[in-house]
Amino acid sequence: MELVIKNASKTYKDVHAVKDVNVVLKPGIHALLGANGSGKTTLMKMICGILKGEGELYFDEVSAFDNYEAYALHIGYMPQHFGYYPQYTVKEFLEYMSIVKNLSEEYSHQRINELVNQLNLKDKLNTKMKALSGGMLKRVGIIQALLSEPEILILDEPTAGLDPKERIIFRNLIASLSENTIVLLSTHIVSDIESIADDILIMKEGEIIMQGAYEDLLQIIENKVWEVSLDKKSAHRLMKETRVVKSHYVDGSIYMRIVSDKKPHENAKTVAPDLDDLYLYYFAEEVAL
Amino acid sequence: MKIDEKALYQTKKICHHELDEMIFKYNKSHIQIFLRFIKKEFYHESLFALVGLIVVFMLSLLAKNVSVFCVGGYFFILGAVAIYEHLKNEIYHMNDLMKMAYLNEGKTFLFRTITMSLYQIIAFVVLCLFLSLDQFELISCIFYALLPIYVSQIISFHMMSYIKNSLQTFIVYILSYFLIIYIFHFYEINTFVTLRQSIIAGISVIVLFVIDMIFVYKQRKGNHYGISY
């Protein structure tokens, strides 16, 4: 089972939202990491077939362009801004989605029960969609994406707006799916990726600039992450010259974590990198904004 | 060539299992999807249909002309339904989800048109009871109002894979409708057909339409998975 994306490009007037993306995705969790406007949502919508662009898209041997109906059957999608009919109850909405997805009555009844139990929404089945909190709406969004047991699951910013408990539920659910499903999720929250992603794709200005496992990607910034404690004056000078991941006061001096190709200060010591460091290394401009 | 009978049997068993799962998962005919959809949307459908029925009935009664106002009213309500379907998804940001769904916006509208056409039979019977139509008027009504609508429905159904939104459905529907009307008009069909023949033609098209709903779907399933059942 594999999803093949070949030379995918999408241009809006003169802006290249997605530029020549070539990726092969196999079952597992693939995290798409990038700043706002880097093309994550556009790429996801292209994979879903919602946006037309250039290039080729195959799931196994089914082409998204030649046989979209067959291709789309394999996809579950949760958009970043999840739309819903506010007058429907959760149950009515999920039933409606199962109808438009062409699922049989018996199957969808069974599947909805299974998923609402798994995502702790059983007591909200008769609540109107408009009365749900942001986190609950996200859960309904995930359920509708999973209704048909899709082989490809596309989740655009699924954890945004979720509280820590909901985030844990979500992570466990996604992890349980990864064996037989190609999960592609985009997020800004790097801690979500660290714990569950098998593969990380870093996107910048419409291009996939890097792809690999968490540990492999961190090797790129090995010996480029530093920690140092300095007095206030020296610390402020260093903050202007380098990319500071985090800083805080400790016993009158300022502790700083810095990403830099060169040793930023004579007292600085290298430390083990994490995904926040990698993100800053590649997206320093966006973070500065 | 040596064939491992046991492995062959095992493969067959797995294939059947896969097929059973698929049959359980998806609807087996368009009638099933249609009935589920209409059951869910019954309130909205009935509202539109009731308004449509009243409009068509009042206009026909006042003008004493069934065919023209049946058709006019029918397309007026149909246009309103198409706009409703489109705006509903636009306002509630459901476009992305609906574009990917098997029943995309165009198909949900097409399903609504089926309900509308079913309600039209009721309207037709009610009108026949209230208005004393002569034989010629009845034949015109069947050939200009009832029959073309079901033929358009069949044509739209066959164009289903190409239909993405309600506007496309509406265009296909209305174009096929006027093409049929043009053919009937060109051959002046109502001048040489008897009432009995008209009724038989009307019923035959409706039966054909129901058969088509099952047949088209089965063909599509075969295309999707390389299997037929």
Interface residues (C-beta under 8 A of the other chain):
Chain A: K45 C48 G49 I50 N67 E69 A70 A72 L73 I75 Y77 P79 H81 F82 G83 Y84 Y85 P86 E92 E95 Y96 M97 I99 V100 K101 N102 L103 S104 E105 E106 Y107 Q144 S148 E149
Chain B: F24 K25 Y26 N27 K28 Q32 I33 R36 F37 K40 K88 N89 Y92 H93 M94 N95 D96 L97 M98 K99 M100 A101 Y102 L103 N104 T108 S161 R220 N223 H224 Y225
